[in-house]
Amino acid sequence: MKKLLVLGAGLAGTMAVNRLRPLLDPDKWGITIVDQDETHIYQPGLLFIPFGMYGADDVVRPRRSFIPPGVELVISPIEGVDTHRQEVVLAGGRTLEYDHLIIATGTHPRPDQTPGLDGDAWRDTIHDFYTLEGAVALGRRLARWEGGSLVVNVMELPFKCPVAPLEFVFLADWCMQRHGKRDGVDITYVTPLSGAFTKPVSSRRLGHMLEDKKIGLETDFYPERVDADRGVLVSYDEREIPFDLLVTIPVNMGADFVGDSGLGDELNHIPVDRRTFAVAGHENVFVLGDAADLGTSKAGSVAHFASEVFTTNYMRGLRGLAPVEEFDGHANCFIESGFGKAMLIDFNYDTEPLPGRFPLPGIGPFTLLDETEMNHWGKLMFRWTYWNVLLRGKDLPLPSRMLLAGKESA
């Protein structure tokens, strides 16, 4: 019997086993999936926890609830991959052999990568919201915070869910107004990019939003260290941004075992073929989700669209057939803007976000690059879709490739 081994039971890994188990003959293929803990977290929901819109129970489910019958779930940290022996080493020395390997262990915040970030001020005057613990702690801090200088910064690219920091500043503005604290709060968004919105059409359509909301913007800022005692964020060119409360998106890195196994780049993300998602020189090793270096956003929508392309081409490969489709980098993201509204962007490698209607041309119901209440409700309703459709490997009525129908030229 051949062995398919999947590392990581997040969105990408769980979708993979749910899509492939019905397609692979159980008498010929055994499937095992490995993760280091029993809990699956709905990561888009972490954004809402600091503002009291979600609680921890809204974003947590047992992993086993989403693993299909006929797939073995192993709970263990992963120590390394030996591609020559075709085996994975787990904590304690246990090994799992494979014929085909899928790595879907994601990317994760690493505050230890920035000097001064994870010292005594961590979870006191310095917070994150990309982990459940961080989002809950930040919610407690905001509830008792009386005001001052709130700085939201991105440490380095790439990082998962690239629109989330902007969503955070918009929701913070709304939350502070709702609680009558906004006049006593200065909000600044600090980014290594050249603008809050870097694509030309997005900049023209949305670039005014921070100024309208009286949110400061500091661009081309590459943090070198945090001086928590002085309450300043310091760049490599010695610019300083003072803060009373720093909400940071730390450096994001792939799993340590990726680097230890010689498979990744300097951030432990793994370059792959965009048609097959295979690793160069290892045609039986594939990478899905945020663990892959695809040159597009590290977002759940990318994992979803890419998984459809991967499944088709993987099954063709087993039959000795050539790939029929190349992933085009398709991504779409709701962007919460506060006050019960949100925006929606849809783009790929070659085409930037454009105005129009989505997903049905001319009908919607969602409007691209505009703030609407419908977009906000779409973002909230996505949680049900995530638990009940995406994770279970069911098809959504959305093409994996970006469509220009229903979009306006810019």
Secondary structure, DSSP 8 states (H G I E B T S, - for coil): -EEEEEE--SHHHHHHHHHHTTTS-TTTEEEEEEESSSEEE-GGGGGGGGGTSS-GGGSEEEGGGGS-TTEEEEE--EEEEETTTTEEEEGGG-EEE-SEEEE---EEE-GGGSTTTTSTTBTTTEE--SSHHHHHHHHHHHHH---EEEEEEE-SS--BSTTHHHHHHHHHHHHHHHTT-GGGEEEEEE-SSSSSS-SHHHHHHHTTHHHHTTEEEE-S--EEEEETTTTEEEETT--EEE-SEEEEE--EEE-HHHHHTT-S-TTS-EE--TTT-EETTEEEEEE-GGGEE-SS-BSHHHHHHHHHHHHHHHHHHHTT----------EEEEEEEETTEEEEEEE-SS-----EEEEETTTEEEEETS-BHHHHHHHHHHHHHIIIIITTT---SS-SS---TTB---
